[in-house]
């Protein structure tokens, strides 16, 4: 897909679905790659993220009924075209980590603020910053940044995963994690689709072999 000079209605609709996380995984990956080369689409996505964030602030400050968010996500994913699910593939974070150099194991590692770049994961609104990769033990330590409204696909943990919420909110179904909350998920466990309403910053320590489901 070539960079756009202007956006038609169909493209605007696709970008809106991209931001809301309602495209299939394959469609999202294709569009995310295009956006890296298209300034017009990047500006549109930035504006859409701002709108989604504003809607969250303007809405009534009431929690939805139990099960509401889970039902919404189930309906979204039920509409995904058959065959588009990337089941069994590396999860988005780990596709990026495949290309990161192994960290030194016999010396201290100091990563200063701003030293490592934020990298796109290919998932709309989600970036990561690598702190350390230990291939010998199949582990990585990363920062993950999710924009308001972003969603991360379901995945299975090939090893224990530790998650510490530094800022914002992180949801899995009706369960919310807030700044200061910590979770350790054991090997073989599954995280369903995770999302954020106001945006979040996470510190993650996980296996390099997690898989999408």
C-alpha positions in Angstrom: 0.0 0.0 0.0 1.5 3.4 -1.1 1.5 6.4 1.2 -1.6 8.5 0.9 -2.0 12.0 -0.3 -5.5 12.2 1.2 -7.8 9.8 3.0 -11.1 8.4 1.6 -13.9 7.2 3.8 -12.9 3.6 3.6 -9.4 4.3 4.8 -10.6 6.5 7.6 -13.0 3.7 8.7 -10.1 1.2 8.6 -7.9 3.5 10.7 -10.7 4.0 13.2 -11.0 0.2 13.6 -7.2 0.0 13.9 -7.2 2.4 16.9 -10.2 0.6 18.5 -8.6 -2.8 18.1 -11.4 -4.3 16.1 -9.4 -5.3 13.0 -8.2 -8.9 12.8 -4.5 -9.5 13.8 -3.5 -9.9 10.2 -5.2 -6.7 9.1 -3.7 -4.8 12.1 -0.2 -6.0 11.2 -0.5 -4.9 7.6 -1.9 -1.5 8.5 0.7 -0.9 11.2 3.4 -1.5 8.6 1.8 0.9 6.2 1.4 3.6 8.9 5.2 3.6 9.5 5.6 4.9 5.9 2.5 7.1 5.6 2.5 10.5 7.4 -1.1 11.2 6.5 -2.3 8.0 8.2 0.0 8.7 11.2 -1.6 12.1 11.8 -5.1 10.6 11.5 -4.2 7.9 14.1 -2.8 10.5 16.5 -6.1 12.4 16.2 -8.1 9.3 16.7 -6.2 8.3 19.8 -6.8 11.8 21.2 -10.6 11.4 20.5 -10.7 8.0 22.2 -8.9 9.4 25.2 -11.3 12.4 25.4 -14.3 10.1 25.3 -13.0 8.2 28.3 -12.7 11.4 30.3 -16.1 12.8 29.2 -18.1 9.6 29.9 -19.9 8.9 33.2 -17.6 7.8 36.0 -19.4 4.5 36.5 -18.0 1.0 36.2 -19.8 -1.2 33.7 -21.7 -4.2 34.9 -19.7 -7.4 35.5 -18.9 -9.2 32.2 -19.6 -6.2 29.9 -16.1 -5.7 28.7 -15.6 -9.5 28.2 -18.8 -9.7 26.1 -17.6 -6.7 24.0 -14.3 -8.3 23.2 -15.9 -11.7 22.5 -18.2 -10.0 19.9 -15.3 -8.2 18.3 -13.2 -11.3 17.9 -16.2 -13.4 16.8 -16.4 -11.1 13.7 -12.8 -11.6 12.7 -12.5 -13.4 9.4 -11.6 -17.1 9.7 -8.0 -17.9 9.3 -6.7 -14.4 10.3 -6.0 -15.3 13.9 -2.2 -15.7 14.4 -2.6 -18.6 16.7 0.7 -20.3 17.6 2.8 -17.3 16.3 5.1 -15.4 18.7 3.2 -12.8 20.6 3.8 -9.2 19.4 6.4 -8.3 22.0 8.4 -11.4 21.3 8.4 -10.9 17.5 10.3 -7.7 18.2 12.6 -9.3 20.7 13.7 -11.9 18.1 15.8 -9.1 16.6 17.3 -7.7 19.8 20.9 -8.6 20.7 21.5 -10.8 23.7 22.5 -8.9 26.8 25.8 -9.4 28.6 25.5 -11.9 31.4 28.9 -11.5 33.2 28.7 -7.8 33.9 26.3 -5.2 35.3 23.9 -3.7 32.8 22.9 0.0 33.1 20.3 1.4 30.8 19.9 5.1 31.2 16.6 6.9 30.5 16.2 7.5 26.8 19.2 5.3 25.9 17.1 2.5 24.3 14.5 3.6 21.7 10.8 2.8 21.9 10.0 0.2 19.3 6.6 -0.4 17.6 5.2 -3.9 18.4 2.9 -3.8 15.3 -0.1 -3.6 17.6 -1.8 -0.2 17.3 -1.0 2.1 20.3 1.6 -0.3 21.9 5.3 0.3 22.0 8.1 -1.4 23.9 11.6 -0.5 25.2 14.0 -3.3 25.7 16.0 -3.2 29.0 17.7 -6.6 28.9 17.5 -9.9 26.9 18.9 -13.1 28.4 18.7 -15.7 25.7 20.5 -18.3 27.8 17.6 -18.3 30.2 14.9 -17.4 27.7 14.0 -14.2 29.5 13.6 -10.5 28.7 13.0 -7.4 30.7 11.0 -4.7 28.9 9.0 -1.5 29.4 5.6 -1.6 27.6 3.7 1.6 26.8 0.0 1.4 25.8 -1.9 4.4 24.5 -5.5 5.0 25.7 -7.9 2.4 24.1 -5.1 0.1 23.0 -5.5 -3.7 23.3 -3.0 -6.5 23.4 -4.0 -10.0 22.0 -4.4 -13.1 24.1 -1.3 -15.2 24.6 0.1 -18.2 26.5 3.2 -17.9 28.7 6.1 -20.2 27.9 7.6 -19.3 31.2 6.6 -17.2 34.3 5.6 -13.6 33.5 6.0 -10.7 36.0 4.0 -7.5 35.4 4.3 -4.3 37.5 2.1 -1.4 36.6 4.1 1.8 36.8 1.4 4.2 35.5 -2.2 4.0 34.4 -4.7 1.2 34.1 -4.5 -2.4 32.7 -7.7 -4.5 32.2 -8.2 -8.2 31.5 -12.0 -8.7 31.2 -13.5 -7.0 34.3 -10.3 -7.2 36.3 -8.3 -3.9 36.7 -4.7 -3.4 37.6 -3.6 0.1 38.6 -0.3 1.9 39.3 1.6 -0.1 41.9 -0.1 -3.4 41.3 2.0 -6.5 40.5 1.1 -9.9 39.0 3.1 -13.0 38.4 1.6 -15.4 35.9 3.0 -19.0 36.0 4.4 -21.0 33.0 1.6 -22.4 30.9 -1.0 -19.8 32.0 -3.0 -17.7 29.6 -3.7 -14.0 29.4 -6.9 -13.1 27.6 -7.1 -9.9 25.6 -5.7 -7.0 27.8 -6.6 -3.4 27.4 -6.2 0.0 28.8 -8.7 2.8 29.0 -6.5 5.8 30.0 -3.1 4.4 28.9 -0.5 2.7 30.9 3.2 2.0 31.4 4.3 -1.5 32.4 7.5 -3.2 33.5 7.5 -6.8 32.2 9.8 -9.8 32.8 8.8 -12.7 30.6 9.8 -15.6 28.5 11.0 -15.0 24.9 8.8 -17.8 23.7 5.2 -16.6 24.5 2.7 -17.5 21.8 -0.4 -15.8 20.5 -3.7 -17.7 20.8 
